[in-house]
Amino acid sequence: MSKRLIINCDDFGQSPAMNQAIMHLLEEGKVSSATIMAVAPGFEEAAAWSARRRQPNVGIHLTMTSEFDALRWSSLTGHPSLHDESGHQYKTVKEFEVGTRTGAVLNEIDAQYKRVKKSGIVISHVDNHMGSLYGIETGRSLIPQALWKISRWGLPSRLFRYIYADDPLLGSLSNIERPVALAAGLADTFGVQIPDYLLSHPFHMQEGETYDSFKQSIIDKLYKLPDGVSETYIHPGIEDPWMLANIPDWEKRVWESRLPFDDDFTYAMHDAGVILSDYRYVQQYLKRPRLSSAFKLLRVLTR
């Protein structure tokens, strides 16, 4: 078994500062892909660049939340249940899960897909900003509805099939084996290809963390990477004064834009035998038979 790693840049289109970093990483082939936010202020710049270049590895970052005080955005459809009292998308996943109507969410998903498609982007895959559709706060999951739509679009998606026990987030959660098995079973039954593993790292700056300690933590993961196809995600940004002053932990976004160019990281990828892969590989090689997947899903449901 080979060890393949997808490095996805989340939040493409969030801001010019993120766009510059992500475009540079894509141009140089240092990352696998990026996912674009159809509702964010920098969308038009990111979309025009991607369409002009026929960039083959830009997906959709379905965005239902707007978490930063200094940088807010609203939905495309404008349904009242999708917004807080300020008229912007909710800041937290819990607020989203509690406050939204399912029909409004599904209409918003369609609108975001149509906007990205209309921009001329060759869409590679789908994922979800902050996991807002996964039911992680209140248990109100919209994974079945989202997967059905993704299957109609004919795209792979960021979910995952197995839980990597050493992952600092997913490995620490209890009682997630059944929800993960159900989500994977639904994806297979609907014909939506997914990676084997999702590898996380802390979004926020950790106490005492430096660039070197952050780099070493990521390199350590490369040597422990499980067989199969894993995805990890970064949120790269350039060293922008306004973002540094207004967006929490922006310095870490700068680290994440620097890391893929670091010689130590490049050496570790090669030394650990890790192959940089993408969602085109997932779509081509990780297909599961839909009929047998449906029977497996039934077995999970009846346990």
ABEGO torsion letter per residue (X at the ends): XBBBBBBBBBGBGABAAAAAAAAAAAAAGABABBBBBAABAAAAAAAAAAAAAGBAABBBBBBABBABAABBBBBAAGBAAABBAAGBBBABAAAAAAABBAAAAAAAAAAAAAAAAAAGBBBABBBBBGGAAAGAAAGBBAAAAAAAAAAAAGBBBBBBABBBAABAAAAABBGAAAAAAAAAAAAAAAGBBBBABBBBBBABBBBGBBAAAAAAAAAAAAAABBBEBBBBBBBBBBBBAAAAAABBGAAAAAAAAAAAABAAAAAAAAAAGBBBBBAAAAAAAABBBAAAAAAAAAAAAAX
